[in-house]
């Protein structure tokens, strides 16, 4: 069953194309990653699904209902973890969850065991009566995840859920996402961490310049585009003629070459002045760099996160 279906989605901000005919499908129980450099269209796509952006053309259906016509119904099926920490900092952890649950029509008596269970799962029971402003950044992210689950949604949209967190908190959130996958939740995850996408996602969509340039499982994307081994070479050297045409990623100070036989590569470049040669398995990050020529945190050509700026400008004018 397709729980999210998008076809020919287009959006312009003041003549600038943010989305150029996006098509994607997410099936029940899948965890799907949405990857792309800043300004690629991720923010606009997610906000379109949530009805926060008025798109120009195309169709979005969630659980069979249309965006934006059926948004009230759709919201009953969807839990959202936004990038920003938009908690009420003047009240306690418990009160934040209680108020949010009441928005869905749940009564305090029914909410109490739900809240206690969520806080227990996220190892936050001891923070239940703590004022939110006193929480660490990691605890706030956990609370937002708990809040997104208060109405037991079928679909979760996680927008950079672990950004800026220390490794321990990040891995604890991974553990919670894996648990939600096992419970059959459908998850759409945007992330700047390629290891996160590779570890958690069943399927990946890569978006760049407003279009989907590739999709598939992490394993499919790696095998489809690059050989099994990555050979990192420091510093950057002049390659022999025999290696000029092999797949590679070139940086200012070093190279990454891709080949099925790393020993062959090491033999070919041993006398070329490389001070360090490191062999590892090819990763999803390699594929992303190879396809887009950008790191996930790269800025677009127009400026710092132009997509978000244009969205903000349009919102002010509405």
C-alpha positions in Angstrom: 0.0 0.0 0.0 1.3 3.5 -0.9 0.9 5.8 2.0 2.5 8.8 0.4 2.2 9.4 -3.4 3.6 12.4 -5.1 3.3 13.1 -8.9 4.6 16.0 -11.0 5.1 18.3 -8.1 6.3 21.8 -9.0 6.9 24.9 -7.0 8.4 28.3 -7.8 9.4 31.1 -5.4 9.4 34.4 -7.2 10.3 32.7 -10.5 13.0 30.5 -8.9 12.2 26.8 -9.4 12.5 24.9 -6.2 10.7 21.7 -7.4 10.7 20.7 -11.0 8.2 17.8 -11.4 9.0 15.6 -8.4 7.5 12.1 -8.3 7.9 9.7 -5.4 6.1 6.9 -3.6 6.5 5.7 0.0 5.0 2.3 0.9 3.5 1.2 4.2 6.2 0.2 6.7 9.1 1.7 4.7 11.7 4.0 6.1 12.6 6.3 3.2 15.5 8.8 3.3 15.4 12.1 1.5 18.9 13.4 0.8 20.2 16.5 -1.0 22.5 19.5 -0.5 21.1 22.7 0.9 18.9 24.4 -1.6 18.1 21.2 -3.4 14.4 21.2 -2.7 14.1 19.0 0.5 12.6 21.7 2.7 10.0 22.6 0.0 9.1 19.0 -0.6 8.6 18.2 3.1 6.6 21.4 3.7 4.4 20.6 0.7 3.6 17.2 2.1 2.6 18.8 5.4 0.5 21.5 3.6 2.8 24.3 4.7 3.7 25.3 1.2 1.2 26.0 -1.6 2.6 24.1 -4.6 2.0 25.3 -8.1 1.4 22.0 -10.0 1.1 18.3 -9.2 -0.6 16.0 -6.7 0.2 14.8 -3.2 -1.9 12.0 -1.6 -1.3 10.8 2.0 -3.2 7.7 3.2 -5.4 8.2 0.1 -6.3 11.8 1.0 -5.3 14.8 -1.0 -3.1 17.7 0.0 -4.2 20.4 0.7 -8.0 19.5 0.5 -7.9 16.9 3.2 -5.3 18.3 5.6 -7.4 17.9 8.7 -7.8 14.2 8.1 -4.2 13.8 7.1 -2.9 15.4 10.3 -4.5 12.5 12.3 -2.2 10.0 10.6 1.1 12.0 10.6 3.6 12.7 13.4 6.3 15.4 12.7 9.7 16.0 14.1 10.7 19.4 12.7 14.3 20.7 12.4 13.7 23.5 15.0 13.0 22.9 18.6 9.5 24.4 18.8 8.6 23.3 22.3 6.9 25.5 25.0 9.9 26.2 27.2 7.9 27.8 30.0 6.2 24.5 31.1 7.3 21.0 32.1 8.1 18.0 29.9 4.8 16.3 31.0 2.7 19.4 30.4 4.1 19.8 26.8 3.0 16.3 26.0 -0.3 16.7 27.7 -1.3 19.9 25.8 -0.2 18.4 22.5 -2.2 15.2 23.1 -5.3 17.3 23.9 -5.0 18.9 20.4 -5.9 15.4 19.1 -8.9 15.1 21.3 -7.3 12.8 23.9 -8.4 13.3 27.5 -5.9 13.7 30.3 -6.9 10.5 32.0 -6.1 8.5 28.7 -3.0 10.6 28.0 -1.2 9.9 31.3 -0.2 6.2 30.6 0.6 7.1 27.0 3.0 9.9 28.2 4.6 7.8 30.9 5.2 5.0 28.4 6.8 7.3 25.8 9.0 9.0 28.4 10.0 5.5 29.7 10.9 4.3 26.1 13.0 7.4 25.6 14.7 7.2 29.0 13.2 10.5 30.1 11.0 9.6 33.0 13.3 11.3 35.5 12.8 14.5 33.4 9.0 14.4 33.5 8.6 17.4 35.8 11.6 19.3 34.5 11.0 22.7 32.9 11.8 22.4 29.2 14.2 25.4 29.2 16.5 23.4 31.5 16.8 20.4 29.2 19.9 19.7 27.1 19.6 19.9 23.3 19.5 16.1 23.1 16.7 15.8 25.7 14.7 18.4 23.7 15.0 16.4 20.6 13.9 13.3 22.4 10.9 15.2 23.8 9.9 16.3 20.3 10.1 12.7 19.1 7.8 11.7 22.1 5.4 14.5 21.1 5.3 13.3 17.5 4.2 9.9 18.8 1.5 11.1 21.2 -1.4 10.1 18.9 0.2 6.8 17.7 0.5 8.1 14.0 0.9 5.7 11.1 3.4 8.0 9.4 6.4 9.9 10.9 8.2 12.7 9.1 11.6 13.2 10.8 13.3 16.3 9.5 17.0 16.2 10.7 16.1 14.5 14.0 19.7 14.1 15.2 21.3 17.3 13.9 23.9 18.8 16.2 23.6 16.0 18.8 26.5 14.1 20.5 27.1 10.6 19.3 25.5 8.9 22.4 22.2 10.8 22.1 22.3 10.3 18.3 22.6 6.6 18.6 19.8 6.4 21.2 17.5 8.2 18.7 18.6 5.7 16.1 17.6 2.9 18.5 14.1 4.5 18.8 13.7 4.9 15.0 14.7 1.2 14.6 12.1 0.3 17.2 9.4 2.3 15.3 10.4 0.6 12.1 9.9 -2.8 13.8 6.4 -1.6 14.9 5.5 -1.0 11.3 5.6 2.8 11.2 6.1 4.4 7.8 9.0 6.9 8.1 10.2 9.8 5.9 13.7 10.9 7.1 15.7 13.8 6.0 19.3 13.9 7.3 22.7 15.4 6.7 24.3 12.2 8.0 24.9 9.7 5.3 25.8 7.0 7.8 22.4 7.6 9.4 20.6 7.2 6.1 22.6 4.1 5.2 21.9 2.5 8.6 18.2 3.3 8.9 16.7 3.6 5.5 15.1 0.9 3.3 15.2 3.2 0.3 16.8 6.6 -0.6 15.7 9.4 -2.8 18.4 11.8 -3.8 17.2 15.3 -4.8 19.3 18.0 -6.4 18.3 21.2 -8.1 14.6 20.4 -7.6 14.6 17.0 -9.3 15.0 13.4 -8.1 18.2 12.3 -9.6 18.3 8.7 -8.2 16.5 6.3 -5.8 16.9 2.8 -4.5 18.1 1.0 -1.4 21.5 2.1 -0.1 23.0 -1.2 -1.3 21.4 -0.8 -4.8 22.7 2.8 -5.1 26.2 1.8 -4.2 26.4 -1.2 -6.5 24.7 0.7 -9.3 27.1 3.5 -9.4 30.5 2.6 -7.9 32.8 -0.4 -7.5 33.0 -2.1 -4.1 36.2 -0.4 -2.8 37.2 3.2 -2.2 40.9 4.0 -2.2 41.7 7.3 -0.5 45.0 8.9 -1.6 46.8 11.7 0.3 48.1 14.0 -1.1 46.5 14.4 -4.5 48.8 12.9 -7.1 49.0 12.8 -10.9 47.4 9.5 -11.9 49.1 7.2 -14.5 47.3 7.1 -17.9 45.8 3.7 -17.1 43.8 5.1 -14.3 42.7 8.4 -15.9 39.3 7.0 -16.9 38.3 5.1 -13.7 35.6 6.4 -11.4 36.9 8.9 -8.9 36.1 11.9 -6.7 38.7 14.7 -6.8 39.3 17.1 -4.0 41.9 19.9 -3.7 44.3 17.9 -1.6 43.4 14.3 -2.0 41.7 11.7 -4.3 39.2 8.9 -3.9 39.4 6.2 -6.5 36.9 3.4 -6.9 37.8 -0.1 -8.1 37.0 -3.8 -7.5 40.7 -4.5 -6.9 42.4 -2.1 -4.5 45.7 -4.0 -4.7 45.8 -3.2 -8.4 45.3 0.5 -7.6 48.0 0.5 -4.9 50.4 -1.2 -7.3 49.8 1.4 -10.0 50.3 4.5 -7.8 53.0 3.3 -5.4 55.7 5.3 -7.1 53.6 8.4 -7.7 54.4 10.2 -4.4 51.3 9.3 -2.3 52.2 9.5 1.4 49.0 7.7 2.6 46.8 5.2 0.9 43.6 4.1 2.8 41.4 1.3 1.5 37.8 1.0 2.7 34.4 -0.2 1.5 32.4 2.2 -0.7 29.6 4.1 1.2 26.4 5.9 0.5 28.3 9.2 1.0 30.6 8.3 -1.8 27.6 7.7 -4.1 26.1 11.0 -3.1 29.3 12.9 -3.7 29.8 11.1 -7.1 26.3 11.9 -8.3 25.9 15.5 -7.0 29.5 16.7 -6.8 28.5 18.3 -3.4 28.7 17.5 0.2 25.3 17.6 2.0 26.2 20.7 3.9 27.2 22.6 0.8 25.5 25.9 0.1 23.8 26.6 -3.2 25.1 29.0 -5.8 22.8 31.8 -5.0 23.6 32.0 -1.3 23.2 30.4 2.1 20.1 28.1 2.0 18.3 30.2 -0.6 15.3 27.8 -0.6 14.6 28.5 3.1 14.9 32.2 2.6 12.5 32.3 -0.4 10.0 30.2 1.6 10.2 32.6 4.5 9.7 35.6 2.1 6.7 34.0 0.5 5.2 33.1 3.8 5.4 36.8 4.9 3.6 37.9 1.8 0.7 35.5 2.2 
